[in-house]
Amino acid sequence: MKHSRLSALLLLVLAVSLVVSACGGGNKNTDSPATGSSDVAPSKAAADKEPVTLKISSWNPISQKVIEKFEQQYPYITVEPDQIADQYREVIRTRIISKADMDIVWMFPNQMREYVDQGVLMDMSDEAWKGNYLESAVQLGTVEGKTYGVPYNYYAVVIFYNRGVFNDLGLNVPTTWEELLDVSEKIKASGLAPFVTGGKDAWATQFMSSGNFGAYQNKDPLVFEKLASGEKKWTDPELADFFGPLSELVDKGYFLENSVGLGNAQVVQVFKEGKAAMYPMGSWALDEFPADFKEFEVGAFPIPLNKAGEPLVVNLISDNIFTGISWSKHPEEVKLFMDFIAQPDTAKLWSEDTKSAVTVVGGTSPTYHSIAEELTKSIESNVSTIFPSLTPSMEPAYFPMLQQILLKQKPDLAKLMEEMQKAQEKDYK
Amino acid sequence: MRILNLKTFLLFLAPALLLYSLFYAGPIISGLYYGFTDWKGISFSANWIGLDNFKNVFSDPLFATALRNMFILAVIVIVVQHAISIFLAVLLDQKLRGVVWMRAVIFYPAILNTVVIGYIWSYMYSPFVGFLPKFFESLGLDALANIDWLGRPDTAIYAISFVIIWQYTGYSMMIYMAGLQGISSDIYESASIDGANARQKFFKITLPLLVPAITVNTVLSVIGNMKQFEHIWVMTQGGPANSTQVFGTLIYQFAFKTSQPGYGTAMAILLSILIMLVTVSIIRVLGRWEVKQ
């Protein structure tokens, strides 16, 4: 008798705890908005407005300080940040198909382009704040003359390097392709691997070839639109050397041996252990080197794929386009938020808080990281373009090619460009 | 017992029928439809393109890779896994000290989360930072220590197979133990009286009488391995250089990463047909070997 009652009680506890843990999983990452005295007078009309909740979906955290300042200025609006760290495109796709309640949604550039024809996005072409942003940023959010949003943060595609190794070998930061090869040869001669880049996380290994995008755009800003529409082809002669730099580095043995199976997290670990001198990556990886990283001094320089005499074009990655959903229940509040973040002092706050540069002109804080000054200087002293996004069928075709090259399979580079073109044709409208 | 009346009968049936239609029948039927279209996955509209998707699948070089890997997984994993689990089942069927604990330890990986297993094993395989290379190094086996198991096209699929065998050996061992329980000990006794040794007992008595269990286990394993997705996706994502692609990863890639879910659905349909064909063949072949006690 006692046995069955005890087991019944245990079962009940188990069932209840299962239910509670399933329901309690709701995110609690919204701290209660700052109350207390505000130094910005709330807009007059706000006093008699019904409370509004503005949902913002993003893949990285939204700056909490900016949210607090916005809620101070408009007390009737509560911002509900919704961070989706994984499978972002798939989750948003599901919500759009089911016309879920959304207001502001970050979109990747090629993701945004998918939805433009479907009437999913608010048209922001006539908003006054467009002028506050870098032109290339507005261009990224514009399709066929209509602006649907602007990307906010930008990162640069760089090579992180071990300053200790460079100092010991008396090396200078390279600014041309020839200088980079020279530096690599000297590092290899000293017994250290020049580069580490892994291979398992192909998105992380693409920068030595994707770095070419900047040079192509510098010559023709619309080259990627033309590739997407069929006006240009990946097999055209200007693009023939796309995989050239990467192949050259592999052929000269400048990548760490046996490292193709490393995922990005492991690559960072290997670089931090000093097993390679250089690590190509986007500057968001500055987070990996916080102030207490003391193993060696880290520096960063833009990837010099340019031959001597050609300009060094810095690739800026800016892809978090703030868009408004056309069926949002609060279009006015969406516009208020977009206007708010376009102001340079809000942008500076965001830049400090998210430790990155922003596309609002004059909105980047000069102190968002200890390397920031060196990096911002080299970015600003060179030409820069914004990294394009490729159409959806490109990456599954492109990324395995990188692995083939890194694996020293020596694929025919012309054939690879043909495969890229074939993949591009699958996305022709 | 008589059915009260048709209406009550249908009302009781309705909830289950509803769930079944919404989550099984509905998607299967709509899947069959979309496999013949060029559906882009955003709206529900799509253009009928007949057998074009299927033609493209057959001419896709990745299809050949997927078939090859599926063959490796289905044959190698099953042969090795089941040989080991039959051996373990016979071994642990005896009354040894701590045998229950041993069975639990061997079975344990089967209930662990596959994604966690994938991540931990891919870390273990990692050159420079992983356990396996450091272990080989400490044994002085530098040649083995330098192999990038998951990063080389020629070793990746086998490295993944090992993890799958590691995870599911305990599971098939349990099914074989259940099969062993069904063999009456009288047969073994009379064989001993006739002078049979342990090896003869195993090959002439145990194995033939285990054939029903082998059939069940093999069919389950084959279906599971042909549908394989999680291990490969977590450990190599179909790489390096598409060398570990299987149907599961290709379908996921086409359905969700590129905007070609119609093509992905066509692949899924092909996979289902293949699984059905293989399963029926296995049951037929193994059924002929069944020996009744």
HADDOCK unambig.tbl for C-alpha pairs under 7 A between the chains (distance, minus, plus):
assign (segid A and resid 90 and name CA) (segid B and resid 256 and name CA) 6.90 0.50 0.50
assign (segid A and resid 97 and name CA) (segid B and resid 42 and name CA) 6.66 0.50 0.50
assign (segid A and resid 97 and name CA) (segid B and resid 43 and name CA) 6.88 0.50 0.50
assign (segid A and resid 200 and name CA) (segid B and resid 236 and name CA) 6.37 0.50 0.50
assign (segid A and resid 200 and name CA) (segid B and resid 240 and name CA) 6.57 0.50 0.50
assign (segid A and resid 258 and name CA) (segid B and resid 127 and name CA) 6.92 0.50 0.50
assign (segid A and resid 258 and name CA) (segid B and resid 146 and name CA) 6.95 0.50 0.50
assign (segid A and resid 258 and name CA) (segid B and resid 147 and name CA) 6.91 0.50 0.50
assign (segid A and resid 258 and name CA) (segid B and resid 148 and name CA) 5.51 0.50 0.50
assign (segid A and resid 259 and name CA) (segid B and resid 127 and name CA) 6.70 0.50 0.50
assign (segid A and resid 259 and name CA) (segid B and resid 148 and name CA) 6.90 0.50 0.50
assign (segid A and resid 260 and name CA) (segid B and resid 151 and name CA) 4.94 0.50 0.50
assign (segid A and resid 261 and name CA) (segid B and resid 126 and name CA) 6.62 0.50 0.50
assign (segid A and resid 261 and name CA) (segid B and resid 148 and name CA) 6.01 0.50 0.50
assign (segid A and resid 261 and name CA) (segid B and resid 150 and name CA) 5.27 0.50 0.50
assign (segid A and resid 261 and name CA) (segid B and resid 151 and name CA) 3.44 0.50 0.50
assign (segid A and resid 262 and name CA) (segid B and resid 126 and name CA) 6.19 0.50 0.50
assign (segid A and resid 392 and name CA) (segid B and resid 257 and name CA) 6.81 0.50 0.50
assign (segid A and resid 392 and name CA) (segid B and resid 258 and name CA) 4.72 0.50 0.50
assign (segid A and resid 392 and name CA) (segid B and resid 259 and name CA) 6.40 0.50 0.50
assign (segid A and resid 393 and name CA) (segid B and resid 258 and name CA) 4.89 0.50 0.50
assign (segid A and resid 400 and name CA) (segid B and resid 239 and name CA) 6.87 0.50 0.50
assign (segid A and resid 400 and name CA) (segid B and resid 240 and name CA) 6.72 0.50 0.50
assign (segid A and resid 400 and name CA) (segid B and resid 241 and name CA) 4.17 0.50 0.50
assign (segid A and resid 400 and name CA) (segid B and resid 242 and name CA) 6.05 0.50 0.50
assign (segid A and resid 401 and name CA) (segid B and resid 241 and name CA) 6.38 0.50 0.50
assign (segid A and resid 403 and name CA) (segid B and resid 240 and name CA) 5.89 0.50 0.50
assign (segid A and resid 403 and name CA) (segid B and resid 241 and name CA) 5.10 0.50 0.50
assign (segid A and resid 404 and name CA) (segid B and resid 241 and name CA) 5.33 0.50 0.50
